[in-house]
Amino acid sequence: MADKKDQKTKAKAEQVKGKAKEVVGRAVGDEPMETEGRLEQSKGDARQAKEKIKDTFKH
């Protein structure tokens, strides 16, 4: 159960960190940073979706 919570926390952290990078990148005109932020958010979204699917099949 702790591992499941860790994965959900990690997903949320990736989403937040990615959003921050995207916003900062956009603000300073750093397109690579902005893109990296979007990719990191996507990675967090994918991790979160995987956990939701696992929850669905578990119940």
NUFIRO-42197 format. One line per field, with one value per residue (C-alpha): x, y, z; residue number from 1; residue in one letter. Coordinates in steps of 0.001 Angstrom, whole numbers, padded with zeros to 6 digits. Last residue first. Layout:
BEGIN
east: (X; ...);
north: (Y; ...);
up: (Z; ...);
nr: (NUM; ...);
rest: (A; ...);
//
This chain:
BEGIN
east: (-011693; -008117; -008949; -009996; -007115; -004571; -006203; -005996; -002314; -001554; -003418; -001312; 001924; 000770; -000162; 003193; 005020; 002856; 003742; 007426; 007006; 005299; 008093; 010758; 008962; 008985; 012641; 013478; 011428; 013268; 011437; 011849; 008154; 007477; 010309; 009167; 005602; 006694; 009192; 006521; 004037; 006601; 007389; 003678; 002990; 006102; 005192; 001665; 002995; 005541; 002791; 000655; 003621; 004461; 000844; 000946; 004290; 002848; 000000);
north: (-003377; -004035; -003537; 000064; 000834; -000439; 001744; 004749; 004024; 003867; 007138; 008820; 007573; 008798; 012221; 012473; 011666; 014175; 016847; 016062; 016383; 019758; 020964; 019794; 021712; 024922; 024383; 023898; 027002; 029358; 032673; 033744; 033561; 030529; 028564; 029598; 028444; 025154; 024434; 025050; 022832; 020055; 020280; 020110; 017151; 015297; 015829; 014536; 011373; 010833; 011164; 008612; 006268; 006678; 005965; 002732; 001797; 002408; 000000);
up: (-006823; -007981; -011637; -011112; -008745; -011298; -013932; -011606; -010941; -014657; -015218; -012517; -014089; -017497; -016123; -014349; -017591; -019405; -016862; -017376; -021124; -020734; -018486; -020920; -023661; -021592; -020738; -024418; -025322; -022954; -023415; -019802; -018906; -021124; -019539; -016070; -016791; -018376; -015617; -012959; -014791; -014980; -011275; -010438; -012728; -011636; -007972; -008592; -010220; -007423; -004837; -006682; -006950; -003254; -002312; -004272; -002708; 000760; 000000);
nr: (59; 58; 57; 56; 55; 54; 53; 52; 51; 50; 49; 48; 47; 46; 45; 44; 43; 42; 41; 40; 39; 38; 37; 36; 35; 34; 33; 32; 31; 30; 29; 28; 27; 26; 25; 24; 23; 22; 21; 20; 19; 18; 17; 16; 15; 14; 13; 12; 11; 10; 9; 8; 7; 6; 5; 4; 3; 2; 1);
rest: (H; K; F; T; D; K; I; K; E; K; A; Q; R; A; D; G; K; S; Q; E; L; R; G; E; T; E; M; P; E; D; G; V; A; R; G; V; V; E; K; A; K; G; K; V; Q; E; A; K; A; K; T; K; Q; D; K; K; D; A; M);
//
